[in-house]
Amino acid sequence: MGRYHGITNETYKRFVVDAGAVYKNYGETDEVLIGATRDGNTFTIEQEIKEITVDGQKGPVKGFRRVTRVTARITANFVEFTTDILKLALPGSTVEDYPETEPTHDEIKRALQIALSDYCTNIALVGNKSGTDEPIICGIKNALADGNFEVSETDGEEATLSIQFTAHFDPENLDEEPWFIRNPKEEVGV
């Protein structure tokens, strides 16, 4: 009896490999590669799908499901510490010279206010896909860093800063989920 598996002659063209790169405002005129990462990055779409129940059904019924909540996130683990990355991790923060005369540092402060300008058009995780020169792009729209701010330092290792970015719905279009996946087209007949 033969073995069962999903491997085909095309499988080697369909792997996503390596950690990828994290961009702010990918594909926009102000696109920026944020910085180097370590220990990988994640793209997550959390979804709640409600089962509608009615009298008489014996179990789940086709068509009786609806999406009730979606939260899309990208979590990136940066090993670069720049003022821009630190400010991005703390939405609503400002940067001032420290000390004011003959500054040696950028001082990052916050007054607990988050402005619309603190939201990024998008944050995108751009990865390598085998079998093509085109990247796979997983992104979130109206992104804001909303996780805890935590720097991990360990003796003999480089510190990392994990930033959790969360997508936000556009109030002008609450029916469009604020995420995108752009997968390279496969060659037909290969």
Residue, then its C-alpha position, 0 to 999 in steps of 0.5 A: m500500500g502506498r503512502y498518502h501525502g500532499i507533496t506534488n511536483e509543485t510543492y517546492k514552489r510554495f514555501v514561505v521561507d525565513a523571517g521576512a521584513v517588517y515595513k511601515n506604510y508598505g507600498e505607500t510613498d512614505e514606506v519605511l523598513i522598520g528594522a532588523t528582527r530576531d526570533g521571527n515575526t507573526f501575522t495573526i487574524e483572530q476571528e469569532i464566527k457565530e453559529i446561528t441556532v434555530d429550533g429544529q436543527k440537529g447540528p451546525v447548518k450550512g449558511f448559518r454562520r457569520v463573522t462577529r469579530v475580527t482582530a488582525r495583528i502583527t508581532a515583530n521582535f526588533v533587535e534595533f533600537t532607534t528613536d523611530i522604533l521606540k516612538l512607534a512602540l509608544p503611540g502618542s509619544t513625543v521626542e525632545d532633546y535631552p538635556e536641552t543644552e548640548p543634547t546627548h540623548d533623544e528623550i521620549k515622553r507621552a501625555l496619554q493622548i493618541a492622535l489619528s496621526d499615530y496610526c500607520t496606514n499599514i504595517a506589513l510583514v513581507g516574506n520570501k516565497s520559494g518558486t518566485d521572485e515576488p514576495i508574499i505580503c501580509g499586512i494590517k491597516n490603520a495599525l497601532a502598537d497597542g501591546n505592552f512595552e517591554v525590553s528584554e535584556t540578558d547577559g551575553e545576548e542582544a536586547t529585543l523589543s517585541i511590538q504588537f501592532t493591531a489593525h483598526f477598522d476604518p470608521e468610513n467602512l466598517d464592513e471591510e476587514p482591516w488586513f490584506i494578504r497578497n500571495p504571488k500568482e502561480e504560473v499556469g500549467v507549470 
